[in-house]
Amino acid sequence: MKLTFHTPDQGVLEFDVSKSSILIGRGSSCDIVLKTDGISRQHCRIDTNAKGEMFITDLASTNGVHIDDERIPVNTPTPYATYLSLSIGPIAKVILVPGAAPREEKIVLSSSNTPELNITLDLPRDKTRTISRRGLNSKSPEVEVITSRELPKPIIFAGVAIVLAVTYFFFF
């Protein structure tokens, strides 16, 4: 996602963030550090869930967070849509543009009676990787694993079920 802050003293600040949870404040431990008067050390947090929905939480800041000119409740994740106006403390104009952040997907396949067969894939969803087939009886020495953002979850679950069924067939 891309965050643009129109600050009164530092001008326009832009940040590209690929995390699903972003901590904003003037403290050095924050993901986005804003050295502006009126911003608390840990001012707010922006969370994005797997569906792409955004939630903003005011972390008990002094000057608050406002969505559509209304202060949001403290320590309560509040839904946010990009067409609503957003202000954080004295920063009256904050533009939040959701983006396709690279998300990691981890798939673990294992068979309970064969501890030597444990395949772990930790791949970006839009990359193609090749892994070797060790211990499996096959004519082909390698398997091509393709992951994609457009691949629906039922297809992923079906693929995992097929791999587990084939593994069960070969080892039992």
C-alpha positions in Angstrom: 0.0 0.0 0.0 1.0 3.6 -0.5 0.6 6.2 2.2 0.9 10.0 1.5 1.0 12.5 4.3 0.5 16.2 3.6 2.3 17.5 6.7 2.2 21.1 7.8 5.9 21.4 8.5 7.7 18.7 6.3 5.6 18.9 3.1 4.4 15.8 1.3 5.8 12.5 2.6 5.2 9.3 0.7 5.7 5.7 1.9 5.4 2.4 0.1 4.6 -0.4 2.6 4.2 -4.1 2.0 3.3 -5.2 5.5 -0.3 -6.0 6.5 0.1 -4.1 9.8 1.7 -0.7 10.0 2.5 1.3 13.1 2.5 5.1 12.7 4.0 7.6 15.1 7.0 9.7 16.0 8.8 6.9 18.0 11.7 5.1 16.4 10.1 1.7 16.8 7.3 2.6 14.4 7.1 1.4 10.8 6.4 5.0 9.6 8.1 7.7 11.7 6.5 11.1 11.4 8.6 13.8 13.2 5.7 16.3 13.4 4.4 18.2 16.4 1.1 16.6 17.6 1.9 13.1 16.6 2.2 10.6 19.5 5.1 8.1 19.9 2.7 5.4 18.8 -0.2 7.2 17.2 -2.1 4.7 15.2 -2.0 1.3 13.5 -3.4 0.4 10.0 -4.2 -3.3 9.5 -5.2 -5.0 6.3 -6.8 -8.4 6.4 -6.7 -11.2 3.8 -9.8 -9.8 2.1 -8.1 -6.4 1.6 -10.3 -4.7 4.2 -8.5 -1.9 6.1 -8.9 -1.1 9.8 -7.4 1.9 11.6 -6.8 1.8 15.4 -6.1 5.0 17.4 -3.5 3.9 20.0 -4.7 6.4 22.7 -3.0 9.3 20.9 -3.4 12.9 22.2 -4.7 14.4 19.0 -6.6 11.4 17.6 -7.4 9.9 14.3 -10.3 11.3 12.2 -12.3 9.5 9.5 -14.7 11.7 7.7 -14.1 14.5 10.3 -15.2 12.2 13.2 -12.7 11.0 15.8 -12.5 7.3 15.9 -12.7 5.5 19.3 -9.5 4.7 21.1 -8.1 1.1 20.9 -10.9 0.0 18.6 -10.2 -1.2 15.0 -12.3 1.0 12.8 -13.1 0.0 9.2 -11.7 2.4 6.6 -12.6 2.8 2.9 -10.3 4.8 0.6 -13.0 7.2 -0.5 -13.3 8.6 3.1 -11.2 11.5 4.3 -8.5 10.6 6.8 -6.5 12.8 9.2 -3.9 11.7 11.7 -3.4 14.3 14.5 -2.4 17.6 12.9 -1.9 16.0 9.5 -5.3 16.9 7.9 -4.8 15.1 4.6 -3.6 11.5 4.6 -4.1 9.5 1.4 -4.1 5.7 1.7 -3.9 3.7 -1.6 -4.2 -0.1 -1.1 -1.8 -2.0 -3.3 -0.9 -5.5 -4.1 1.7 -6.1 -1.5 3.8 -9.3 -2.0 2.3 -11.9 0.3 4.1 -15.0 1.3 2.3 -18.3 1.2 3.5 -21.3 3.1 2.4 -24.8 2.4 3.6 -27.8 4.5 3.0 -31.3 3.2 3.9 -34.3 5.3 3.0 -37.9 5.8 2.7 -39.2 9.4 4.3 -42.6 8.8 7.2 -41.3 6.6 9.0 -38.5 8.5 11.6 -38.3 5.7 8.9 -36.9 3.4 8.4 -33.3 4.5 8.0 -30.7 1.7 7.8 -27.1 2.7 7.1 -24.4 0.2 7.6 -20.8 1.3 7.1 -18.9 -1.9 5.8 -15.5 -3.0 2.4 -16.1 -4.6 3.3 -14.7 -8.0 6.6 -16.5 -8.6 7.4 -19.9 -10.1 9.8 -22.2 -8.4 11.2 -25.7 -9.1 11.8 -28.2 -6.3 13.3 -31.6 -6.5 11.4 -34.8 -5.8 13.6 -36.8 -3.3 12.4 -40.2 -2.2 9.4 -40.4 -4.6 9.3 -43.0 -7.3 9.0 -41.0 -10.5 10.5 -40.8 -13.9 10.6 -37.0 -13.7 13.5 -35.7 -11.5 11.7 -32.4 -10.6 8.3 -30.9 -10.0 7.4 -27.4 -11.1 5.3 -25.5 -8.6 3.4 -22.5 -9.8 1.6 -20.1 -7.5 -0.5 -17.2 -8.6 -2.5 -14.4 -7.1 -5.5 -15.5 -9.3 -5.4 -19.1 -8.1 -8.6 -19.6 -6.0 -8.3 -21.3 -2.6 -10.5 -24.3 -3.5 -8.0 -25.2 -6.2 -5.1 -24.9 -3.7 -7.0 -27.2 -1.3 -7.7 -29.7 -4.1 -4.1 -29.7 -5.1 -3.0 -30.3 -1.5 -5.5 -33.2 -1.2 -4.2 -34.7 -4.4 -0.6 -34.6 -3.3 -1.6 -36.2 0.1 -3.6 -38.9 -1.7 -0.6 -39.7 -4.1 1.7 -39.7 -1.1 -0.6 -42.1 0.8 -0.8 -44.4 -2.3 3.0 -44.6 -2.7 3.8 -45.3 0.9 1.0 -47.5 2.1 
